[in-house]
Amino acid sequence: MSNIKDNNPGWQEGRAKSITFIVTKDCQLACKYCYLVGKNVSERMPWEVAKAAVDYILSRDDDPDFQQESVIWDFIGGEPFLEIDLIDRICDYIKQQMFALNHPWFDSYRFSFSTNGINYDSEKVQRYIEKNHSHLSIGITIDGTRRKHDLNRVYKGSDRGSYDDVVRNIPLWLKQFPGTGTKVTISSPDIPYIKESVLHLYELGIHQVNINCVFEDVWNDGDDLMFEEQLVQLADAIIDNGLYKDFSCSFFSERIGHQLDCRYDNQNWCGAGKMLSVDAAGNFYPCTRFAQYSLRDKEAWIIGNIRDGIDKNKLRPFLTLDRCTQSTQECIDCEIAEGCAWCQGENFDAAATHTIFERATAICKMHKARVHANNYYWNKLFRKLELENSREEYEANRKSMNIVRC
């Protein structure tokens, strides 16, 4: 409906190859819910490794796995902007090589970042943004109110929260990238602050709030009930105040909460295997969640390296992944399966054996709670819109009748 703001899709969603450079495993923060269990200050990507990775990737024009019409060059850490000098050099080289090779991606590419925002306003970062602005996608992570943000997003080696150091950069970020969204993470301790945090982000001028529960098994008894209550309260606030016209929250979507038929809708949730990640040692991964610093209990799943290329046999299992190959019958038959997410890396890490074909279901009860609240949201919103449309129609008819009588 035209008077309801929807979440903006990602750039070239579904049509772009995603290539991720793990430029550093260091970060200023030690977020309590962070899935990166192996962050450190020593593993930083050398320029020679980055250059070799770019050369390999841009030489694969005969490989079906590299023939998407667009590309997203993604830079992560840790905190990627800690390596802004390296990133700037990599991006210059990528642009030069794509031009020299007359590569199809030269006219259709993005440099993508998710940053903690702490050094966003630094001179080097701002100079990089100015140089590449038309090809940038940058998201700053701010979790909501100071209370919620500082509960988890603390500086390493202390309990000092980072809210003040992040929020000061939000106006500059929104000025440079209007309409962009932030990513909010929900874990068990911060459930009580969901409503106030989403509304606070709206007040800061962030119109799109992408928000999700962590996939790890961290949930306690009763969390789902508290979660649903917070979402219902948030729904009331958004609808009663007309915020749905200008703001969106990804927890509320018309496309979730339906039964799926694997004969017609049997896609894998994420792009693991279709994406590509490279680390400081030059190893390739099907996604960053299969690198060692992302795994608690499993060994890294390496599919190749910059010297030998990609081993298609190690990649092949990922290309067979779909909903049915990794879900239990209960999940396949679930009446509200649509929108129930999973992370392929967490599936692997949490599995009882060395397999990617075992779906982790730690967020099952949280998804069900979300669907309950989502149904409440849309039922209430549609009733309000129907009432408003009826009033508008009545007023139009009344004015028309008055005109006739004249």
C-alpha positions as CSV (number, residue, x, y, z in Angstrom):
1,M,0.0,0.0,0.0
2,S,1.4,3.4,-1.0
3,N,0.9,5.1,2.4
4,I,2.9,2.4,4.2
5,K,6.7,2.7,4.2
6,D,8.3,-0.7,3.4
7,N,11.9,-1.8,3.9
8,N,14.1,-0.9,1.0
9,P,15.7,-3.9,-0.7
10,G,19.5,-4.2,-0.8
11,W,21.3,-2.8,-3.9
12,Q,20.9,-5.2,-6.8
13,E,19.4,-7.7,-4.4
14,G,19.8,-11.3,-5.8
15,R,21.7,-10.1,-8.9
16,A,25.1,-9.2,-7.4
17,K,28.0,-11.3,-6.4
18,S,29.0,-10.6,-2.8
19,I,32.8,-10.7,-2.1
20,T,34.0,-10.0,1.4
21,F,37.5,-9.0,2.5
22,I,38.2,-9.7,6.2
23,V,40.6,-6.9,6.5
24,T,41.1,-7.1,10.2
25,K,40.0,-9.2,13.2
26,D,40.5,-6.3,15.5
27,C,37.7,-4.0,16.9
28,Q,37.5,-1.3,19.5
29,L,34.4,-3.0,21.0
30,A,33.7,-6.3,22.7
31,C,30.0,-6.6,22.0
32,K,28.5,-9.2,24.3
33,Y,26.4,-10.9,21.6
34,C,29.1,-10.8,18.9
35,Y,29.4,-14.1,17.0
36,L,33.1,-13.3,16.3
37,V,34.7,-15.3,19.1
38,G,38.3,-15.1,17.8
39,K,38.8,-11.3,17.4
40,N,42.5,-10.3,17.8
41,V,44.9,-7.5,16.9
42,S,47.4,-9.6,14.9
43,E,45.5,-10.8,11.9
44,R,45.4,-7.9,9.5
45,M,45.2,-8.4,5.7
46,P,48.5,-7.6,3.9
47,W,48.2,-5.6,0.7
48,E,49.8,-8.5,-1.3
49,V,47.0,-10.8,-0.2
50,A,44.3,-8.3,-1.1
51,K,45.8,-7.6,-4.5
52,A,46.1,-11.4,-5.3
53,A,42.5,-11.9,-4.3
54,V,41.3,-9.1,-6.6
55,D,43.4,-10.4,-9.5
56,Y,42.0,-14.0,-9.1
57,I,38.4,-12.8,-8.8
58,L,38.6,-10.5,-11.9
59,S,40.2,-13.3,-13.9
60,R,37.2,-15.6,-13.5
61,D,35.1,-14.2,-16.3
62,D,34.7,-17.7,-17.7
63,D,33.4,-19.1,-14.4
64,P,29.6,-19.3,-14.0
65,D,30.0,-18.6,-10.3
66,F,31.4,-15.1,-11.2
67,Q,29.0,-14.0,-14.0
68,Q,26.5,-12.1,-12.0
69,E,25.6,-8.7,-13.6
70,S,26.8,-6.7,-10.5
71,V,29.2,-7.0,-7.6
72,I,29.3,-6.0,-4.0
73,W,32.8,-5.6,-2.6
74,D,32.2,-5.9,1.1
75,F,34.8,-5.0,3.8
76,I,34.4,-6.3,7.4
77,G,36.4,-6.9,10.5
78,G,36.4,-6.6,13.4
79,E,35.9,-3.0,12.6
80,P,36.7,-2.4,8.9
81,F,37.5,1.3,9.2
82,L,40.5,0.5,11.4
83,E,42.1,-0.4,8.1
84,I,40.9,2.5,6.0
85,D,44.3,3.0,4.4
86,L,44.3,-0.6,3.1
87,I,40.7,-0.4,2.1
88,D,41.3,2.8,0.1
89,R,44.2,1.1,-1.7
90,I,42.2,-2.0,-2.4
91,C,39.3,0.0,-3.8
92,D,41.5,2.1,-6.0
93,Y,43.1,-1.1,-7.4
94,I,39.7,-2.7,-8.0
95,K,38.5,0.3,-10.0
96,Q,41.7,0.5,-12.0
97,Q,41.6,-3.2,-12.8
98,M,37.9,-3.4,-13.7
99,F,38.5,-0.5,-16.1
100,A,41.7,-1.9,-17.6
101,L,40.0,-5.3,-18.2
102,N,36.8,-3.7,-19.5
103,H,35.1,-5.9,-16.9
104,P,31.2,-5.9,-16.8
105,W,31.3,-5.0,-13.2
106,F,33.0,-1.7,-13.9
107,D,29.6,0.0,-14.4
108,S,27.8,-1.9,-11.6
109,Y,29.5,-2.2,-8.3
110,R,29.2,-1.2,-4.7
111,F,31.7,-1.0,-1.8
112,S,29.8,-2.1,1.3
113,F,30.5,-1.6,5.0
114,S,28.9,-2.3,8.3
115,T,30.7,-0.2,10.9
116,N,30.4,0.5,14.6
117,G,30.6,4.2,13.7
118,I,33.2,5.2,16.2
119,N,35.7,6.7,13.8
120,Y,33.2,7.5,11.1
121,D,34.0,11.2,11.2
122,S,37.8,10.7,11.0
123,E,39.6,12.6,8.3
124,K,40.7,9.5,6.4
125,V,37.3,7.9,6.5
126,Q,35.6,11.1,5.3
127,R,38.2,11.5,2.5
128,Y,37.5,7.9,1.4
129,I,33.7,8.5,1.5
130,E,34.0,11.7,-0.6
131,K,36.1,9.9,-3.2
132,N,33.7,6.9,-3.5
133,H,30.4,8.2,-2.4
134,S,28.3,7.3,-5.5
135,H,29.3,3.6,-5.1
136,L,29.1,3.2,-1.3
137,S,26.7,1.4,1.0
138,I,27.5,2.2,4.7
139,G,25.5,1.1,7.7
140,I,26.3,2.3,11.2
141,T,25.2,0.0,13.9
142,I,23.4,1.7,16.8
143,D,21.2,-0.6,18.9
144,G,18.7,2.0,20.2
145,T,18.6,4.0,23.4
146,R,21.7,4.5,25.4
147,R,20.4,1.9,27.9
148,K,20.0,-0.8,25.3
149,H,23.1,0.1,23.2
150,D,25.5,0.3,26.2
151,L,24.1,-3.0,27.6
152,N,26.0,-4.9,24.9
153,R,28.2,-2.6,22.8
154,V,31.0,-1.9,25.2
155,Y,34.7,-1.2,24.7
156,K,37.0,-4.1,25.0
157,G,38.6,-4.5,28.4
158,S,35.9,-2.4,30.1
159,D,32.2,-2.0,30.6
160,R,32.1,1.4,29.1
161,G,29.4,1.8,26.6
162,S,30.0,3.2,23.1
163,Y,26.6,5.0,22.6
164,D,27.9,8.6,22.9
165,D,30.8,7.9,20.5
166,V,28.4,6.5,17.9
167,V,25.4,8.7,18.2
168,R,27.4,11.9,17.6
169,N,28.2,10.6,14.1
170,I,24.6,9.7,13.1
171,P,23.7,13.2,11.8
172,L,26.7,13.2,9.5
173,W,26.0,9.7,8.3
174,L,22.3,10.4,7.6
175,K,23.3,13.6,5.7
176,Q,25.6,11.7,3.5
177,F,23.4,8.6,3.1
178,P,19.8,9.7,3.6
179,G,17.3,6.8,3.7
180,T,19.8,4.3,4.8
181,G,19.1,1.9,7.7
182,T,20.7,0.6,10.8
183,K,21.0,-2.9,12.0
184,V,19.9,-3.7,15.5
185,T,20.6,-7.0,17.3
186,I,18.4,-8.5,20.0
187,S,19.6,-10.9,22.7
188,S,18.0,-12.1,25.8
189,P,19.0,-9.3,28.3
190,D,17.9,-6.4,26.1
191,I,14.4,-7.7,25.2
192,P,12.7,-5.2,27.6
193,Y,14.1,-2.3,25.6
194,I,13.0,-3.1,22.1
195,K,10.0,-0.7,21.9
196,E,11.8,2.3,23.3
197,S,14.9,1.6,21.2
198,V,13.2,1.4,17.8
199,L,11.2,4.6,18.6
200,H,14.5,6.3,19.7
201,L,16.1,5.4,16.4
202,Y,13.2,6.9,14.6
203,E,13.7,10.1,16.6
204,L,17.3,10.2,15.5
205,G,16.1,10.3,11.9
206,I,16.7,6.7,11.0
207,H,13.8,5.7,8.8
208,Q,14.6,2.0,8.3
209,V,15.4,-0.2,11.3
210,N,16.7,-3.7,10.3
211,I,16.4,-5.8,13.4
212,N,16.9,-9.4,14.2
213,C,17.4,-11.9,17.1
214,V,20.7,-13.6,17.4
215,F,20.8,-17.1,16.0
216,E,22.8,-18.6,18.8
217,D,21.1,-20.7,21.6
218,V,21.0,-17.9,24.2
219,W,17.3,-17.7,24.9
220,N,15.7,-18.3,28.3
221,D,12.2,-19.5,29.3
222,G,9.8,-16.6,28.9
223,D,11.8,-14.6,26.5
224,D,9.4,-15.3,23.7
225,L,6.5,-13.9,25.8
226,M,8.4,-10.8,26.7
227,F,9.5,-10.4,23.1
228,E,5.9,-10.6,21.8
229,E,4.7,-8.1,24.4
230,Q,7.4,-5.6,23.4
231,L,6.5,-6.0,19.7
232,V,2.8,-5.5,20.4
233,Q,3.6,-2.3,22.3
234,L,5.8,-1.2,19.5
235,A,3.1,-2.0,17.0
236,D,0.6,0.2,19.0
237,A,3.1,3.1,19.1
238,I,3.8,2.9,15.3
239,I,0.2,2.7,14.3
240,D,-1.4,5.0,16.8
241,N,1.1,7.8,15.9
242,G,1.1,7.2,12.2
243,L,4.8,6.3,12.1
244,Y,4.2,3.6,9.5
245,K,3.9,6.3,6.8
246,D,7.6,7.3,7.1
247,F,9.4,4.6,9.1
248,S,9.8,0.9,8.8
249,C,10.9,-1.9,11.2
250,S,11.8,-5.3,9.7
251,F,10.1,-7.2,12.5
252,F,6.8,-6.3,10.8
253,S,6.4,-7.7,7.3
254,E,3.4,-8.8,5.3
255,R,5.5,-11.6,3.9
256,I,6.1,-13.7,7.0
257,G,4.0,-16.2,8.9
258,H,2.7,-18.3,6.1
259,Q,3.1,-22.0,5.4
260,L,5.6,-22.9,2.6
261,D,5.5,-25.6,0.0
262,C,8.9,-26.9,-0.7
263,R,7.9,-27.8,-4.3
264,Y,7.6,-24.1,-5.1
265,D,9.5,-22.3,-2.4
266,N,12.6,-24.2,-1.4
267,Q,15.4,-21.6,-1.3
268,N,18.2,-21.5,1.1
269,W,17.8,-18.5,3.5
270,C,21.3,-17.0,2.9
271,G,23.8,-17.0,0.1
272,A,26.5,-19.1,1.6
273,G,28.4,-20.7,-1.2
274,K,27.3,-18.1,-3.7
275,M,29.2,-15.5,-1.8
276,L,32.9,-15.5,-1.3
277,S,35.1,-14.4,1.6
278,V,38.9,-14.0,1.8
279,D,40.9,-13.6,5.0
280,A,44.4,-12.2,5.9
281,A,46.0,-15.5,5.0
282,G,44.5,-15.6,1.6
283,N,42.0,-18.4,2.4
284,F,38.6,-18.5,0.7
285,Y,35.4,-19.3,2.5
286,P,31.8,-19.8,1.4
287,C,30.9,-16.9,3.8
288,T,32.6,-15.2,6.7
289,R,30.8,-17.3,9.2
290,F,32.9,-20.3,8.2
291,A,36.2,-18.6,9.0
292,Q,37.8,-19.7,12.2
293,Y,37.2,-16.5,14.2
294,S,33.5,-17.0,13.7
295,L,33.3,-20.6,15.0
296,R,33.1,-21.8,18.6
297,D,33.3,-25.6,18.1
298,K,34.2,-26.4,14.6
299,E,37.3,-26.0,12.4
300,A,37.2,-23.5,9.6
301,W,35.6,-24.6,6.3
302,I,38.2,-23.5,3.7
303,I,37.2,-23.8,0.0
304,G,40.5,-22.6,-1.5
305,N,43.0,-19.8,-1.5
306,I,44.5,-17.1,-3.6
307,R,47.3,-19.3,-4.9
308,D,45.3,-22.4,-5.9
309,G,41.9,-20.9,-6.5
310,I,38.6,-22.4,-5.4
311,D,38.2,-26.1,-5.0
312,K,34.8,-26.8,-6.6
313,N,34.4,-30.1,-4.7
314,K,34.6,-28.3,-1.4
315,L,32.2,-25.7,-2.6
316,R,29.7,-28.1,-4.1
317,P,27.8,-29.0,-0.9
318,F,26.8,-25.4,-0.4
319,L,25.3,-25.2,-3.9
320,T,22.9,-28.1,-3.0
321,L,21.5,-26.3,0.1
322,D,17.9,-25.5,0.3
323,R,15.2,-25.4,2.9
324,C,14.3,-29.1,2.7
325,T,17.8,-30.5,2.6
326,Q,18.6,-29.1,6.1
327,S,15.2,-28.8,7.9
328,T,13.4,-31.3,10.0
329,Q,9.9,-32.4,8.9
330,E,8.5,-30.3,11.7
331,C,10.1,-27.2,10.2
332,I,9.0,-28.1,6.7
333,D,5.4,-28.6,7.7
334,C,5.3,-25.5,10.0
335,E,2.3,-23.4,9.4
336,I,4.2,-20.2,9.9
337,A,7.5,-21.2,8.2
338,E,7.7,-18.1,6.0
339,G,10.2,-15.6,7.4
340,C,11.8,-18.0,9.8
341,A,15.5,-17.3,9.3
342,W,18.7,-19.2,9.9
343,C,22.4,-18.7,9.5
344,Q,24.3,-21.3,7.6
345,G,27.4,-20.8,9.7
346,E,25.5,-21.2,12.9
347,N,23.9,-24.3,11.5
348,F,27.4,-25.7,11.0
349,D,28.8,-24.6,14.3
350,A,25.8,-25.9,16.3
351,A,25.4,-29.2,14.5
352,A,26.1,-32.5,16.3
353,T,28.4,-33.6,13.4
354,H,30.6,-32.0,10.8
355,T,27.7,-31.0,8.5
356,I,26.0,-28.0,7.0
357,F,22.8,-30.0,6.5
358,E,21.5,-29.7,10.0
359,R,19.4,-26.6,10.7
360,A,19.8,-24.9,14.1
361,T,16.4,-24.0,15.6
362,A,17.3,-21.9,18.6
363,I,15.2,-19.0,17.4
364,C,12.0,-21.1,16.8
365,K,10.0,-19.8,19.7
366,M,11.2,-16.2,19.0
367,H,10.0,-16.5,15.4
368,K,6.6,-17.7,16.6
369,A,6.4,-14.8,19.0
370,R,7.3,-12.4,16.2
371,V,4.6,-13.9,13.9
372,H,1.9,-13.4,16.6
373,A,2.9,-9.8,17.0
374,N,3.2,-9.3,13.3
375,N,-0.4,-10.5,12.8
376,Y,-1.5,-8.1,15.5
377,Y,0.3,-5.3,13.7
378,W,-1.2,-5.8,10.3
379,N,-4.7,-6.5,11.5
380,K,-4.7,-3.3,13.5
381,L,-3.1,-1.3,10.7
382,F,-5.5,-2.5,8.1
383,R,-8.5,-1.8,10.3
384,K,-7.2,1.7,10.8
385,L,-6.6,2.3,7.1
386,E,-10.0,0.9,6.2
387,L,-11.7,3.2,8.7
388,E,-9.7,6.2,7.4
389,N,-10.6,5.3,3.8
390,S,-14.3,5.0,4.7
391,R,-14.2,8.4,6.3
392,E,-12.5,9.9,3.2
393,E,-15.0,8.3,1.0
394,Y,-17.9,9.6,3.2
395,E,-16.5,13.1,3.1
396,A,-16.0,13.0,-0.7
397,N,-19.6,11.8,-1.2
398,R,-20.9,14.4,1.2
399,K,-19.1,17.2,-0.7
400,S,-20.3,15.8,-4.0
401,M,-23.9,15.7,-2.7
402,N,-23.6,19.3,-1.6
403,I,-22.3,20.3,-5.0
404,V,-25.3,18.6,-6.7
405,R,-27.8,20.5,-4.4
406,C,-26.2,23.8,-5.4
